[in-house]
Amino acid sequence: MTIEETLAGLVERFNRKVERTPALADELRGVARTIAIRLGPAGSYAVDLADGRLTNLRSGAPARADLSIATDTATFEGLVAKEIGPMKALVTRKLAIDGSLEDKLLLRRLL
């Protein structure tokens, strides 16, 4: 599976989770963020979060991001597959997150 397919699957999984979880939908109502994902040599991507849905997945770094995630491809795939937790990846410096505390906490909902 390519990185683009993995990202698209993550977007679909998140959007389905929001549809099935009214409390999560309420929590994300009115939230608008641009999320940048840097995967080293594999490239950069961006996705928008608006009213509880991830949309507009695209390759390339956005001009402005509210939340930036930087990791390598293997760690990213491990996070998506839940083979490694975000906290372990942060502590071992395999994952870097740049954004406000609120936006960093939002990330736990995305993975």
C-alpha positions as a printed Julia matrix, in Angstrom:
111×3 Matrix{Float64}:
   0.0    0.0    0.0
   1.33   3.47  -0.87
   1.57   6.34   1.6
  -1.24   8.1   -0.28
  -3.48   5.04   0.11
  -2.6    4.78   3.8
  -3.45   8.46   4.33
  -6.71   8.14   2.39
  -7.62   5.1    4.51
  -6.86   7.04   7.7
  -9.08   9.9    6.52
 -11.93   7.49   5.72
 -11.53   5.68   9.06
 -11.61   8.95  10.98
 -14.67  10.24   9.13
 -16.55   6.98   9.77
 -15.63   7.16  13.46
 -17.06  10.69  13.71
 -20.27   9.57  11.97
 -20.69   6.73  14.51
 -19.75   8.77  17.58
 -22.09  11.7   18.29
 -19.98  12.9   21.25
 -16.92  13.16  19.01
 -18.92  14.96  16.33
 -20.1   17.46  18.96
 -16.54  17.95  20.24
 -15.28  18.74  16.74
 -18.2   20.91  15.62
 -16.87  24.3   14.56
 -13.22  23.2   14.65
 -11.25  24.13  11.53
  -7.58  23.2   11.24
  -5.02  22.52   8.55
  -2.77  19.58   9.37
   0.63  19.11   7.75
   2.25  15.68   7.67
   5.96  15.46   6.84
   7.25  11.96   6.16
  10.87  12.69   5.35
  11.92  11.49   1.89
   8.42  10.05   1.31
   7.08  13.61   1.01
   4.76  16.07   2.65
   0.99  16.02   2.76
  -1.81  18.14   4.14
  -5.41  17.6    5.14
  -8.1   19.92   6.45
 -10.3   19.28   9.45
 -13.6   21.13   9.24
 -16.68  20.46  11.37
 -15.6   16.97  12.29
 -14.54  15.78   8.84
 -11.14  15.41   7.29
 -11.2   16.72   3.73
  -8.96  17.92   0.94
  -6.1   15.42   1.36
  -3.29  16.59  -0.87
   0.4   16.14  -1.44
   2.78  18.95  -0.7
   3.26  21.16   2.33
   0.53  23.7    3.0
   1.36  27.42   3.12
   0.13  27.48   6.74
  -0.6   24.64   9.14
  -2.22  24.7   12.57
  -0.75  21.32  13.46
   2.4   19.78  11.98
   3.35  16.14  12.32
   6.84  14.97  11.36
   7.97  11.35  11.37
   9.46   8.69   9.14
   7.39   6.36   6.99
   7.89   3.27   9.17
   6.79   5.08  12.34
   3.8    6.61  10.56
   2.66   3.21   9.31
   3.17   1.78  12.82
   1.02   4.55  14.31
  -1.75   3.97  11.78
  -1.65   0.19  12.4
  -1.53   0.84  16.18
   1.73  -1.11  16.46
   3.28   1.87  18.27
   1.51   4.45  20.39
   1.88   8.19  19.85
   3.38   8.7   23.33
   6.08   6.08  22.74
   6.86   7.59  19.35
   7.16  11.05  20.94
   9.37   9.87  23.81
  11.69   7.99  21.45
  11.81  11.07  19.18
  10.4    9.18  16.23
   7.48  11.63  16.11
   7.46  15.42  16.42
   4.3   17.47  16.75
   4.2   21.25  16.42
   1.05  23.16  17.34
  -0.91  24.49  20.27
  -1.6   22.22  23.23
  -5.25  22.06  22.17
  -4.25  20.96  18.68
  -1.8   18.4   20.04
  -4.58  16.9   22.14
  -6.75  16.86  19.02
  -4.22  14.54  17.41
  -5.18  11.73  19.78
  -8.57  11.68  18.03
  -6.98  11.37  14.61
  -4.84   8.3   15.27
